[in-house]
Amino acid sequence: MDGRLDWLEHDSGGEDYGFQNFFDSIDTRVMGRGTYEFVAASGEWPYEGKRTIVLSSTLNNRDVAEHLVGKLEILSMEPVDLVEL
């Protein structure tokens, strides 16, 4: 794996293969620092109305992009520990 996330921006048009139905059915999105930084840099936040948790041992709430303050939580824990919350 090369760590690239450019595939997130690819919109092939047409069929979404159930993605929108899946997205509508969840209430919380969990991502790591790399994904957060990639999405935050786009200037647009596609997860309005969804609880968003960023798992990172190096980020804290002071690092949140200004346009995203109040729209996500940064937690420093392992994913397995998050499941136990």
FIBA-215607 format. One record per residue: residue number from 1; x, y, z of N, C-alpha, C in turn. Coordinates in Angstrom, 3 decimals. Each point is the difference from the previous one (the first is absolute). Layout:
    nr     n_east    n_north       n_up    ca_east   ca_north      ca_up     c_east    c_north       c_up
   NUM          X          Y          Z          X          Y          Z          X          Y          Z
...
This chain:
    nr     n_east    n_north       n_up    ca_east   ca_north      ca_up     c_east    c_north       c_up
     1      0.846     -1.186      0.000     -0.846      1.186      0.000      0.884      1.240      0.000
     2     -0.404      0.984     -0.771      0.800      1.213     -0.095     -0.546      1.143      0.850
     3     -1.116     -0.190      0.683     -0.551      1.022      0.876     -0.768      1.098     -0.715
     4     -0.087     -0.079     -1.307     -0.706      1.036     -0.748     -1.503     -0.120      0.196
     5     -0.666      1.155     -0.004     -1.448      0.032      0.177     -0.711      0.659     -1.174
     6      0.687      0.192     -1.098     -0.607      0.685     -1.128     -1.204     -0.752     -0.574
     7     -0.113     -1.277      0.282     -1.146     -0.773     -0.466     -1.298      0.476      0.649
     8      0.097      0.699      1.152     -1.200      0.510      0.660     -0.711      1.053     -0.844
     9      0.737      0.698     -0.836     -0.582      1.060     -0.810     -0.594     -0.506     -1.302
    10      0.272     -1.209     -0.363     -0.445     -0.530     -1.286     -1.506     -0.228      0.004
    11     -0.684      0.647     -0.907     -1.434     -0.197     -0.175     -0.216     -0.515     -1.411
    12     -0.334     -1.259     -0.085     -0.173     -0.601     -1.319     -1.363      0.314     -0.598
    13     -0.856      0.662      0.767     -1.328      0.314     -0.497     -0.862     -1.248     -0.058
    14     -1.267      0.201     -0.175     -0.898     -1.143     -0.114     -0.201     -0.738      1.308
    15      0.114     -1.290     -0.039     -0.259     -0.891      1.129      0.925      0.282      1.180
    16     -0.593      0.095      1.206      0.836      0.192      1.198      0.161     -1.293      0.786
    17     -0.554     -1.095     -0.517      0.164     -1.333      0.583     -0.419     -0.058      1.464
    18     -1.027      0.763      0.341     -0.545     -0.039      1.355      0.688      0.901      0.998
    19      0.982      0.795     -0.446      0.735      0.845      0.943     -0.916      0.985      0.704
    20     -0.871      0.685     -0.739     -0.856      1.009      0.634     -0.931     -0.634      1.021
    21     -0.563     -1.156     -0.304     -0.852     -0.690      0.976      0.795     -0.371      1.240
    22      1.213     -0.494     -0.190      0.854     -0.333      1.134      0.314      1.249      0.812
    23      0.421      1.061     -0.662      0.358      1.238      0.689     -1.186      0.543      0.789
    24     -1.197     -0.055     -0.563     -1.198      0.474      0.687     -0.339     -0.847      1.218
    25      0.456     -1.249      0.029     -0.350     -0.909      1.096      0.935      0.097      1.202
    26      1.113      0.693     -0.125      0.946      0.094      1.113     -0.143      1.344      0.699
    27      0.368      0.028      1.278     -0.057      1.272      0.717      1.373      0.493      0.428
    28      1.017     -0.838     -0.135      1.351      0.386      0.409      1.007     -0.474     -1.034
    29      0.935      0.865     -0.312      1.092     -0.323     -0.918      1.290      0.101      0.798
    30      0.872     -0.989     -0.155      1.297     -0.022      0.686      1.093     -0.006     -1.059
    31      0.994      0.849      0.198      1.120      0.059     -0.947      1.288      0.289      0.749
    32      1.098     -0.225     -0.651      1.305      0.318      0.555      0.470      1.370     -0.452
    33      1.168      0.381      0.482      0.542      1.324     -0.289      0.184      0.253     -1.500
    34      0.549     -0.974     -0.706      0.255      0.200     -1.427     -1.264      0.288     -0.782
    35     -1.045     -0.760      0.257     -1.268      0.225     -0.690     -0.575      1.352      0.387
    36      0.025      0.325      1.301     -0.492      1.305      0.453      0.726      1.133     -0.728
    37      1.320     -0.045     -0.030      0.764      1.084     -0.621     -0.303      0.113     -1.494
    38     -0.182     -1.127     -0.656     -0.331      0.009     -1.423     -1.363      0.651     -0.233
    39     -1.002     -0.419      0.768     -1.351      0.533     -0.171     -0.054      1.466      0.428
    40      0.641      0.345      1.115     -0.017      1.381      0.493      0.636      0.956     -1.001
    41      1.018     -0.454     -0.699      0.696      0.855     -0.967     -0.867      0.335     -1.209
    42     -1.036     -0.777     -0.224     -0.867      0.263     -1.151     -0.837      1.252      0.212
    43     -0.094      0.462      1.263     -0.774      1.195      0.300     -1.482     -0.249      0.157
    44     -0.449     -1.158     -0.375     -1.409     -0.359      0.070     -0.123     -1.178      0.957
    45     -0.986      0.010      0.885     -0.173     -1.097      0.944     -1.207     -0.826     -0.431
    46      0.220     -1.185     -0.543     -1.101     -0.796     -0.537     -0.798     -0.769      1.048
    47      0.333      0.166      1.266     -0.621     -0.826      1.036     -0.914      0.787      0.921
    48     -0.609      1.072     -0.484     -0.931      0.792      0.804     -1.098     -0.907      0.549
    49     -0.338      0.213      1.255     -1.064     -0.763      0.620      0.412     -1.373      0.493
    50      1.253     -0.347     -0.168      0.512     -1.286      0.470      1.048      0.251      1.075
    51     -0.068     -0.746      1.064      1.054      0.074      1.010      1.282     -0.518     -0.651
    52      1.068      0.761      0.135      1.275     -0.392     -0.587      1.061     -0.044      1.078
    53      0.666     -1.130      0.099      1.079     -0.197      0.967      1.286     -0.222     -0.779
    54      1.026      0.762      0.363      1.324     -0.170     -0.586      0.880     -0.639      1.065
    55      0.532     -1.168     -0.293      0.907     -0.670      0.925      1.426      0.396     -0.344
    56      0.688      0.591      0.978      1.373      0.431     -0.228      0.724      0.147      1.324
    57      1.226     -0.467      0.040      0.821      0.183      1.202      0.789      1.303     -0.070
    58     -0.059      0.698     -1.131      0.782      1.233     -0.148     -0.844      1.255     -0.194
    59     -1.228     -0.121     -0.465     -0.880      1.159     -0.149     -0.714      0.282      1.308
    60     -0.409      1.247      0.188     -0.902      0.334      1.099     -0.983      1.041     -0.513
    61     -0.938      0.399      0.826     -1.062      0.901     -0.453      0.519      1.346     -0.487
    62      1.181      0.417      0.439      0.581      1.262     -0.487      0.429     -0.115     -1.460
    63      0.156     -1.218     -0.490      0.438     -0.226     -1.379     -1.143     -0.037     -1.010
    64     -1.240      0.087      0.477     -1.152     -0.091     -0.894     -0.054      1.242     -0.896
    65     -0.184     -0.228     -1.278     -0.134      1.114     -0.942     -1.156      0.896      0.440
    66      0.187      1.299     -0.146     -0.983      0.970      0.499     -1.413     -0.283     -0.504
    67     -0.140     -0.361     -1.256     -1.336     -0.238     -0.557     -0.626     -1.309      0.496
    68      0.755     -0.775      0.796     -0.519     -1.278      0.504     -0.177     -0.029      1.514
    69      0.295      1.102      0.669     -0.158      0.049      1.459     -1.456     -0.313      0.347
    70     -0.191     -0.929      0.924     -1.329     -0.411      0.425     -0.633     -1.076     -0.863
    71      0.680     -0.413     -1.053     -0.564     -1.001     -0.903      0.625     -1.373      0.163
    72      1.034     -0.113      0.843      0.645     -1.295      0.197      0.656     -0.060      1.367
    73      0.339     -1.204      0.393      0.700     -0.239      1.262      1.319     -0.678     -0.323
    74      1.044      0.395      0.716      1.286     -0.670     -0.144      0.251     -0.785      1.275
    75      0.207     -1.293     -0.151      0.245     -0.880      1.136      1.320     -0.730     -0.198
    76      0.728     -0.153      1.082      1.262     -0.732     -0.039     -0.221     -1.357      0.648
    77     -0.351     -0.975     -0.815     -0.236     -1.361      0.494      0.088     -0.972     -1.155
    78      0.092     -1.244      0.336      0.006     -1.055     -1.011     -1.434     -0.242     -0.478
    79     -0.183     -0.378     -1.256     -1.350     -0.260     -0.498     -0.780     -0.992      0.856
    80      0.652     -1.033      0.492     -0.696     -0.988      0.828     -0.548      0.642      1.273
    81      0.717      0.977      0.551     -0.476      0.689      1.199     -1.206      0.878     -0.311
    82     -0.056      0.546     -1.186     -1.142      0.815     -0.405     -1.266     -0.843     -0.045
    83      0.108     -1.205     -0.477     -1.155     -0.894     -0.090     -0.580     -0.264      1.383
    84      0.839      0.001      1.011     -0.450     -0.290      1.358     -0.660      1.194      0.675
    85      0.050      1.200     -0.596     -0.621      1.190      0.598     -1.494     -0.120      0.095
